[in-house]
Each structure stands twice: as structure tokens, then as C-alpha cells.
Amino acid sequence: MAGYLDTPIEYLKGVGPQRAEALKKELDIHSVGDLLMHYPARHEDRSKVYTIASLGNAEASVQVRGRIISTDLLGMGAGRRFTAILQDETGMLELIWFQGIPWVSKSVKPGDQYMAYGRISDFKGKLSMAHPELESGNTGTQGKGLVPVYPLTDGMRRRRLDNRFMVQITRMALADSKLEIPENLPENLLRELRLISRTQAIKQLHAPADLGMLEAAQNRLKFEELFYLQMRHLQVKSHRNQTVRGPVFTEVGHLFNTFYKEHLPFTLTDAQKTVLKEIRADMKTGKQMNRLLQGDVGSGKTMVALLSMLLAADNGFQACVMAPTEILAAQHFYSISEMLEGMHLKPVLLTGSTPKKARTGILEGIKNGDVPFLIGTHALIEESVAFKNLGLVVIDEQHRFGVAQRAKLSMKAQLPPHVLVMTATPIPRTLAMTVYGDLDVSVIDQLPGGRKPIQTVLRPGSNRPLIMDFIRKEIKAGRQVYYVFPLIEDSEKLDLKSLMSGYDMVNDYLPAPEFRYSMVHGKLKPEEKDDEMRKFRNGQTDIMVATTVIEVGVNVPNATVMVIENAERFGLAQLHQLRGRVGRGGNQSYCILVAGNKLSATAKKRMDTMVRTTDGFEISKVDLELRGPGELDGTRQSGILDLKLADIRHDEAWLLLARAKAEDLLNADPLLMKAEHFGVRQELGRIPHRTVWSKIG
């Protein structure tokens, strides 16, 4: 934006130096252009004025007009409040303030006419409105139809810079004759999609003529926002494909074929075969593969990763797997070692707790190429780790790693290695396109054959004796059990079963030594944790009492029961991951959610969803609805989801359209050199270049 839009905000009429300082500090508004890009969070309909007699206990906020007939200052200390009685021709309404009393008591004057806007409450038949938005006389926003409500901070409110102030200065900026808002979408695209101009959209968003124009403004600006997000993703992807060479894997050789024909523990699902074909196609191109592999818990992602690693080995390259925790790294090591049993390929595990003497030998083996497959944690990116010929990097649960950490691993190769990013948390399509838009995405949407669906039930704490009887029967039948608690130590503030008291409780019902226990939590030393996990994995213990440290990376096919205490305290993704620790063998498995009787609406929705379905992709959609994209694992750090208007939970159609149109435009004009794309090129240059955290290097 140029010209008038670059005008410092202090020069806008009604602002001045002091208010400008607040706008800069609190809302990052430095210019008129910044002000117009500070979009309303919502709009309130102020077109209707209600009579006091017509009011009930309103669900929505309402607007009333009347005269203040009396005021009063009541109470002391924390109970202090200021009240005013507003009267119209039909009745009286109490207005009440608990905060800002000194300012309100001086401003609200008996005898004056006011418009009050707020939510009505009814206490013992007496109507009141707490902290109303109050305007005197016939000025301000009253009777103006749809009024924008802007995001504000507490700092703004403390300075008495409220929504009315924001409305006034924004409309002052819009009314200036020098206002020109450059168009940033091609004319042919506007015509094709029947979108209004950018100038119209911004004006109608801040001062809508009616609901129809507000919707038209929102649609135009949502599309614009998503279009440029996808343009950025596609440009990154295109640049990488054109400039970043990768190792060429042309051979499907002896190692791959021997494993596939003689050691494959189960028949691959069609989904696994499809993903493998996609990976093989990537590896032959001479370009670096950057592929996201997502699949539900137990869908066989590790098998696909191993087959990809065998392709690397057949072509003379090393491969590594990096996991965020020692438990997960160890599980990958054990699983891959077991699958490679009988072949002359020995994977090596390297973590922070690897003994110094063993580490020296491992580092030498990595450097001279004797280690074909390295599996580990952050230890893999230490300077002492030097590969002879790294060709494939597999990153599991990659959102737990920082960008710099992933880049360090990439730089350990002569050529940028192929990258396979895996996540066990299924991601809705809209979220994957938004966060991982520069990656190719593969999905395993089938589970290996022979597995029975996990039966999930919700039970109150009062049913614990019955739960324990069921556990006893499963253990007597030769099965094993997970028992998960949310805390390690007792908390006076939270009414939760802690791990320590929980262990005592379970032991009271199922006493040792008749029943053998393992205990795992985050405060154990790595070697202690590994020992407990090993005992359970080898069947030396019957019950694992644990915290969510076992959320991922534990594979014990003989475990058939997962009990989760205080299940209402867990998020959906966590519950689904925990449930995925069972159901990995041929026996019927069960997940028992133990929760309180009084559940919030959100907690009830989570419990109902868990009981209803085991489909991780469906669960992820519900999780996205309940928590929002910025709260899901890994998305907060991306910076990509700072969308002003678009909401990927509800705007999938606009997102798909934006992606398609961005692809069309870049296919037609990759360098954006055509005259009609000048505005697009300029806008991309203005957008802050956020780190694309989905790529490794």
C-alpha cells in the first residue's frame, strides 16, 4: 500500500500522539493502512432498538434507549459496584458496573438520554445489564445497522480506547478522499469468481451497508487470504523442485526384494502399496523428495518407512529415523530390528543416554558407512554425527522438532537427502493444505488385515470395581493392560488421580505380587524408563501404570486393555493416540474411559466421539472444530495459521478454490511476469516471509 495508506496513524483525525502510541503498542497499528487491515472480529446488529418491557433473559445482546433517572455507588472493596437506572416509556432497567467505576460514575449523568447495548440478565425477576456499551444522545453507532466489533487488548481498554473509538477512527480513514486501495487480484479472476474489488471489500467489511454486502466483503477477503497462502506454498515447492537436487534411487535391488519376498511379516494394504509407489516415483526423479506420510495409529507407517530405507540401502545410501523422544526412538529401533531379523542389516540406536564407549563405536560406523540405518533422537543432529552418504531422512512426529533442528540433519548429507515426514496424528485435509501446503501428501487410510476394531466405553468412577474385575479376567487369559493417569503427583487444585496414588488404588484391587507391575512417567531416568518398557514388552509384567509418556512409541500386541482415568481432562488427539496402544494383535481389545459425572459440553463431545468412532481422520475433524487450528499439535509454531478472516474449519470450499486458482496461475505464468499479474507479484513481495516449517532444509 502506498500514499495515504502509509500516513502515520498519529496524523489521522481523532488519534494524536498518545492514542497513536497505544495503537502501536497494543495492536501493532502504525499507519492508516495498518488500521484498515485490523479487521473486525464480528459485527453486531444495532438496527433494532428494543423497549424495556419487551426484554426477557436475552441470549443475544440487545439495544435499548432511555433516560437515566438515578445512579448509586454501592458496596465496599471487591464488592463495590456502580448502578444506574435507565427508564423508557415501558419500564426500567438496571445498568451495573463492577470495573472502571471512577470513570463511569463521572460520565453517566442522571437526566441524560442514553443508548445502552449489552446482554440482559434476570435475577429474581429484576432485569439488569452488566457493563453495557453506553452512548449519550443520538450520536455514535446507535441506529447505524451492522456495527463492527474490533479485537482489543486490556491495555487499550485501560486507556478508555474502546470499540466506539475504533469505529470512529476507521470510518474517518475510509471517508478520506485520498484513500486508494490497490487491487491485488487479477481482473479476470475477480470476474470469474464474481468477487467484489478490494476497495469495496475493505470498505464494506468496516462499514457494511447490509448483510449481503458484508458477506460479499468477507468472501472476497477470505479468498484473497487463502490464495496468497497457497501461492506462497506453491512457490516454495516449485523453487525446491527446480533448484534442489536429490539423490537418485533407481535400483529396486536385492535388499528390498529379499525383505519383500521372505521377511515381510504381513501383506501390505492397498494404501501402503500406493504410498510406496509414490515414494519410489519421487526417489527416481533426481529432485529432493519432501513427502508427508500421515496415517492412523497402527496403519503401518513404520513398514513403509523401512521399505523406503531399504531402497536407500540398495542404492548405496544410508538412512536415518529421528524421533522426538527416547521411548519412540527405541520403539522404532526394536520394531525395525525385529522386522530385519535374518537379514544382514543391523540398525543402530543413538540417543542422549547411549553410553560413551558405545557412542564412540557408533559414530565411527556412521562415518565409514558400516551403519546403514541410524535411529535416534536429537542426538542425530549433534556435530559429532557425520554420515558417509546420507540419502534418506525419516522424521517421526516432526512437529515436535524446530526448523533449525531439522535443517541440521539435512546438512549432514552431500546432496539434500530425501525427506519422509511421518505423523501418527491424522490431519484434516484443510489443515494439511494450510500447514503442509508445500509438501506432497500421502495417506494410509487402511489398517492391516486381521485386526478387530477396539471397543470403547465410557464409565463413571463408581464402576471401578467392575472395571478391575474385567482387567483381572483379561490378565488371567494371558493379556496385558495399560492404566493411564494424567498427573504424576497429587494436586490440591485439580481433583485428579495422580500416578502414585493411582498405582496404590489399582494395587488395592489387583495386588502384587499376584499381578506384576511396570510404572512409566516423564520423571524417570531414560535407562529406568527403558527397563520398565522392556519388561512390559517382554511380558514380564501384566499392568503398565503410566502417564501420557506412552502416548506414542509403544507396540505390545499382547496388550488388550487401555484404561484412561479422568479421561475428560485429555484432548481428543491424545485419547486417540493412547487408545492406539492396544488393538495391535489379533485379540479383541478395549479402551475404557473413566470420567466424572458432570462433564462440560466440550468434554461430553470428546467422550461421545471416542465411543462412537475409531477413525482418526473423523476424530481429527471433531478436534479441529472443538479446539481450533491454532491449538492443535504443532500448528501453533507454524505462524501460517494467523488468518484474519478465513477459518479452515468452515471455509474448506474457499481453501480448495484458492489452491486450484493459485495452481492455475502459476502453471500459466510461473514467474508472474505477465502485466495482469503485476499486482500479485507486488503483494507476494509485501507479505512477510514466514518460515515454511514443514520442510526440513
Residue pairs with C-beta under 8 A, 6 or more apart in sequence:
1 33
1 181
1 182
1 686
2 182
3 178
3 180
4 32
4 176
4 178
4 179
4 180
5 31
5 32
5 33
5 36
5 179
5 180
5 181
6 31
6 32
6 33
7 31
7 32
8 20
8 30
8 31
9 15
9 20
9 23
9 24
9 29
9 30
9 31
9 32
9 34
9 35
10 16
10 17
10 19
10 20
12 32
12 35
12 169
12 172
12 173
13 169
13 172
14 165
14 168
14 169
14 172
15 23
15 169
19 159
19 161
19 165
22 155
22 156
22 159
22 161
23 29
23 30
23 35
23 161
24 30
25 155
26 152
26 153
26 155
26 156
27 38
27 151
27 152
27 153
27 156
28 34
29 35
29 38
32 173
35 169
35 170
35 173
36 170
36 173
36 174
36 181
36 202
36 206
37 644
38 150
38 151
38 166
38 170
39 205
39 221
39 644
39 645
40 148
40 149
40 150
40 205
40 206
41 149
41 150
41 151
42 148
42 149
43 146
43 147
43 148
43 149
43 208
43 214
44 61
44 117
44 146
44 147
44 149
45 145
45 146
45 147
46 63
46 117
46 141
46 142
46 143
46 144
46 145
46 146
46 147
47 143
47 144
47 145
47 146
48 62
48 63
49 63
49 64
49 65
49 115
49 142
49 143
50 62
50 63
50 64
51 64
51 88
51 89
51 90
51 91
52 64
52 66
52 86
52 87
52 88
52 90
52 91
52 92
52 93
52 127
53 90
53 91
54 90
55 62
55 64
55 93
55 120
55 127
56 120
56 122
57 120
57 121
57 122
58 119
58 120
60 119
61 117
61 118
61 119
62 117
62 118
62 119
62 120
63 115
63 116
63 117
63 142
64 86
64 88
64 93
64 115
64 116
64 129
65 88
65 113
65 114
65 115
65 116
65 142
66 86
66 87
66 88
66 93
66 113
66 114
66 116
67 86
67 87
67 88
67 111
67 112
67 113
67 114
68 84
68 85
68 86
68 87
68 108
68 109
68 110
68 111
68 112
68 114
69 85
69 86
69 87
69 92
69 110
69 111
70 84
70 85
70 110
71 82
71 83
71 84
71 85
71 105
71 108
71 110
72 82
72 83
72 84
73 80
73 81
73 82
73 101
73 105
74 80
74 81
74 82
74 83
75 81
80 98
80 101
81 96
81 97
81 98
81 101
82 96
82 97
82 101
82 104
82 105
82 108
83 94
83 95
83 96
83 97
84 94
84 95
84 96
84 108
84 110
85 92
85 93
85 94
85 95
86 92
86 93
86 94
86 95
86 114
86 116
87 93
93 116
93 120
93 127
93 128
93 129
94 126
94 127
94 128
94 129
95 108
95 116
95 128
95 129
95 132
95 134
96 128
96 129
96 130
96 131
97 104
97 130
97 131
98 130
98 131
99 131
103 160
107 134
108 114
108 134
112 136
112 137
113 136
113 137
113 138
114 134
114 135
114 136
114 137
115 134
115 135
115 136
115 138
115 140
115 142
116 129
116 132
116 133
116 134
117 132
117 133
117 134
117 135
117 142
118 129
118 130
118 131
118 132
118 133
119 129
119 130
120 127
120 128
120 129
121 127
121 128
121 129
121 130
122 128
133 162
133 163
133 164
135 141
135 142
135 164
140 164
141 147
141 164
141 167
145 208
145 209
145 210
146 208
146 210
146 211
146 214
147 167
148 163
148 166
148 167
148 170
148 205
148 206
148 207
148 208
149 163
150 163
150 166
150 167
150 170
152 161
152 162
152 163
152 166
156 162
170 206
170 207
171 206
171 207
173 179
174 202
174 203
174 206
174 207
180 199
181 198
181 199
181 202
182 198
182 679
182 682
183 190
183 197
183 198
183 199
183 679
184 198
184 224
184 679
184 680
184 682
184 683
185 195
185 198
185 223
185 224
185 227
185 679
185 680
186 665
186 676
186 677
186 679
186 680
187 676
188 676
189 195
189 661
189 665
190 196
190 197
193 223
193 657
193 661
195 201
195 216
195 219
195 220
195 223
196 204
196 216
196 217
196 220
197 220
198 220
198 224
200 216
200 217
200 220
201 216
201 217
201 220
201 221
201 224
202 217
202 221
203 217
204 213
204 214
204 216
204 217
205 214
205 217
205 218
205 221
208 214
208 217
218 645
219 654
221 644
221 645
222 645
222 646
222 651
222 654
223 654
223 657
223 658
225 643
225 644
225 645
225 646
226 643
226 646
226 651
226 654
226 655
226 658
226 659
227 658
227 661
227 662
228 683
228 684
228 687
229 434
229 437
229 640
229 643
229 658
230 433
230 437
230 655
230 658
230 659
230 662
230 663
231 662
231 665
231 666
231 680
231 684
232 437
232 684
232 687
232 689
232 690
232 692
233 437
233 438
233 692
234 437
234 438
234 662
234 663
234 666
235 666
235 684
236 438
236 692
236 695
237 290
237 437
237 438
237 439
238 666
238 670
240 287
240 288
240 290
240 438
240 695
241 287
244 287
244 288
244 416
245 286
245 287
245 288
245 415
245 416
246 283
246 285
246 286
246 287
246 288
246 289
246 415
246 416
246 417
246 418
247 283
247 312
247 315
247 317
247 391
247 413
247 415
247 417
247 418
248 283
248 284
248 285
248 286
248 315
249 280
249 283
249 284
249 311
249 312
249 314
249 315
249 317
249 391
249 418
250 284
250 315
251 311
251 314
251 315
252 280
252 311
252 314
253 314
253 315
254 314
255 310
255 313
255 314
255 343
255 345
256 307
256 310
256 311
256 314
258 343
259 306
259 307
259 310
259 339
259 340
259 343
260 307
262 342
263 339
263 340
263 341
263 342
263 343
265 339
266 448
266 449
266 450
267 449
268 276
268 300
268 303
269 299
269 300
269 444
269 446
269 447
269 448
269 449
270 446
271 295
271 299
271 443
271 444
271 445
271 446
272 300
272 303
272 304
272 444
272 446
274 442
275 293
275 304
275 442
275 443
275 444
276 304
276 307
276 308
278 291
278 440
278 442
279 289
279 291
279 304
279 308
279 311
279 420
279 442
280 311
282 289
282 291
282 418
282 440
283 289
283 308
283 311
283 418
288 415
288 416
288 417
288 418
288 419
289 418
289 419
289 420
289 440
290 419
290 421
290 438
290 439
290 440
290 694
290 695
290 696
291 419
291 420
291 421
291 439
291 440
291 441
291 442
292 421
292 422
292 423
292 432
292 436
292 439
292 440
292 441
292 442
292 694
293 301
293 304
293 305
293 420
293 421
293 422
293 423
293 442
293 443
293 444
294 422
294 423
294 425
294 426
294 427
294 432
294 441
294 442
294 443
294 444
295 301
295 424
295 426
295 443
295 444
295 445
296 424
296 426
296 444
296 445
296 447
296 580
296 615
296 616
296 617
297 424
297 576
297 577
297 579
297 580
297 581
297 616
298 447
298 448
298 451
298 580
298 583
298 584
299 444
299 445
299 446
299 447
299 448
300 444
300 447
300 448
301 422
301 424
301 444
302 332
302 335
302 336
303 339
304 444
305 321
305 394
305 420
305 422
306 336
306 339
306 340
308 319
308 392
308 394
308 418
308 420
309 319
309 321
309 336
309 372
309 373
309 392
309 394
311 392
312 318
312 319
312 391
312 392
312 418
313 319
313 345
313 372
313 373
315 391
316 389
316 391
317 389
317 390
317 391
317 392
317 417
318 366
318 369
318 371
318 372
318 373
318 374
318 387
318 388
318 389
318 390
318 391
318 392
319 372
319 373
319 374
319 390
319 391
319 392
319 393
319 394
320 373
320 374
320 375
320 376
320 380
320 387
320 390
320 392
320 393
320 394
320 409
321 329
321 332
321 336
321 373
321 374
321 375
321 376
321 394
321 395
321 396
322 329
322 376
322 377
322 378
322 380
322 381
322 393
322 394
322 395
322 396
322 401
322 409
323 329
323 332
323 375
323 376
323 377
323 396
323 397
323 553
324 377
324 378
324 396
324 397
324 400
324 401
325 377
325 549
325 552
325 553
326 351
326 352
326 353
326 377
326 526
326 529
326 530
327 520
327 529
327 530
327 533
327 549
327 550
327 552
327 553
327 554
328 396
328 397
328 552
328 553
329 349
329 351
329 375
329 376
329 377
329 553
330 349
330 351
330 530
330 533
330 553
331 553
331 554
331 555
332 375
332 396
332 553
333 347
333 349
333 375
334 537
334 555
335 555
336 347
336 373
336 375
337 346
337 347
340 346
340 347
345 372
345 373
346 372
346 373
347 372
347 373
347 374
347 375
348 362
348 365
348 366
348 371
348 373
348 374
348 375
349 375
349 376
350 359
350 362
350 374
350 375
350 376
350 377
350 379
350 380
350 385
351 376
351 377
351 379
351 526
352 377
352 378
352 379
352 526
353 525
353 526
353 527
353 530
354 362
354 379
362 371
362 374
363 384
363 385
363 386
364 370
365 371
366 374
366 385
366 386
366 387
366 388
367 386
367 387
367 388
368 388
369 388
369 389
374 380
374 385
374 387
378 401
378 405
379 385
380 409
381 405
381 408
381 409
381 412
385 412
386 412
387 412
387 413
389 413
389 414
390 412
390 413
390 414
390 417
391 413
391 415
391 417
391 418
392 417
392 418
392 419
392 420
393 409
393 410
393 413
393 417
393 418
393 419
393 420
393 696
394 420
394 422
395 401
395 406
395 409
395 419
395 420
395 421
395 422
395 696
396 422
396 423
396 424
397 422
397 423
397 424
397 425
397 552
398 406
398 421
398 422
398 423
398 634
399 423
399 633
399 634
399 635
399 637
400 634
402 637
403 691
403 693
406 695
406 696
406 697
407 696
407 697
409 696
409 697
410 416
410 417
410 419
410 696
410 697
411 697
416 697
419 695
419 696
419 697
421 436
421 439
421 694
421 696
424 552
424 577
424 580
425 573
425 576
425 577
425 616
425 620
425 633
426 616
426 617
426 619
426 620
427 435
427 436
427 620
428 617
428 620
428 621
428 624
428 648
429 652
430 624
430 648
430 649
430 651
430 652
430 655
431 620
431 624
431 629
431 632
431 635
431 648
432 441
433 655
433 656
433 659
434 629
434 640
434 641
434 648
434 655
435 634
435 635
435 638
435 640
435 641
435 693
435 694
436 694
437 659
437 694
438 692
438 694
438 695
439 694
439 695
445 617
450 586
451 583
451 584
451 585
451 586
452 583
452 586
452 587
452 588
452 589
453 583
453 614
454 579
454 582
454 583
454 589
454 590
454 591
454 614
455 588
455 589
455 590
455 591
456 579
456 590
456 591
456 592
456 593
456 610
456 611
456 614
457 590
457 591
457 592
457 593
457 611
458 567
458 593
458 595
458 607
458 610
458 611
459 466
459 467
459 592
459 593
459 594
459 595
460 594
460 595
460 596
460 597
461 594
461 595
461 596
463 594
464 509
464 594
465 509
467 563
467 592
467 594
468 506
468 509
468 510
470 561
470 590
470 592
471 481
471 510
471 543
471 561
471 563
472 510
474 481
474 560
474 561
474 590
475 481
475 510
475 515
475 542
475 543
478 558
479 558
479 559
479 560
479 561
479 587
480 536
480 539
480 541
480 542
480 543
480 544
480 556
480 558
480 559
480 560
480 561
481 542
481 543
481 544
481 559
481 560
481 561
481 562
481 563
482 543
482 544
482 546
482 550
482 559
482 561
482 562
482 563
482 578
482 581
482 582
483 502
483 506
483 543
483 544
483 545
483 546
483 563
483 565
484 546
484 547
484 548
484 550
484 562
484 563
484 564
484 565
484 578
485 496
485 497
485 498
485 499
485 502
485 545
485 546
485 547
485 565
485 566
486 496
486 497
486 547
486 548
486 565
486 566
486 569
486 570
487 494
487 496
487 497
487 498
487 499
487 547
488 498
488 499
488 500
488 521
488 522
488 523
488 547
489 498
489 499
489 500
490 498
490 500
490 501
491 498
494 569
496 565
496 566
496 569
497 505
497 565
497 566
499 519
499 521
499 545
499 546
499 547
502 545
502 565
503 517
503 519
503 545
506 543
506 545
507 515
507 517
510 543
515 542
515 543
516 540
516 541
516 542
516 543
517 541
517 542
517 543
517 544
517 545
518 532
518 533
518 535
518 536
518 541
518 543
518 544
518 545
518 546
519 532
519 544
519 545
519 546
520 529
520 532
520 533
520 544
520 545
520 546
520 547
520 549
520 550
521 546
521 547
521 549
522 547
522 549
524 532
529 549
532 541
532 544
533 554
535 541
536 544
536 556
536 559
537 554
537 555
537 556
539 558
544 550
544 559
548 570
548 574
548 578
550 578
550 581
551 574
551 577
551 578
552 577
554 581
555 581
555 584
556 581
556 584
557 584
557 585
557 586
558 585
558 587
559 581
559 582
559 584
559 585
559 589
560 582
560 583
560 585
560 587
560 588
560 589
560 590
561 582
561 589
561 590
561 591
561 592
562 578
562 579
562 581
562 582
562 589
562 590
562 591
562 592
563 592
563 594
564 570
564 575
564 578
564 591
564 592
564 593
564 594
565 594
566 594
566 595
566 596
567 575
567 593
567 594
567 595
567 607
567 610
568 595
568 596
568 599
568 600
568 603
568 606
568 607
570 578
570 606
571 606
571 623
571 627
572 606
572 609
572 610
572 619
572 620
572 622
572 623
572 626
572 627
573 619
573 620
573 623
573 632
573 633
575 593
575 606
575 610
576 610
576 616
576 619
578 591
579 591
579 610
579 614
582 589
582 590
582 591
583 589
591 610
593 607
593 610
593 611
595 603
595 607
599 607
602 626
605 622
605 626
606 622
606 626
609 618
609 619
609 622
610 619
613 619
623 632
624 632
624 648
624 649
625 649
628 649
629 635
629 641
629 648
629 649
630 636
630 641
635 641
637 693
638 690
638 693
638 694
639 690
639 691
639 693
640 690
640 693
641 648
646 654
646 655
648 655
665 672
665 677
665 680
666 672
668 674
669 677
672 678
672 680
672 681
672 684
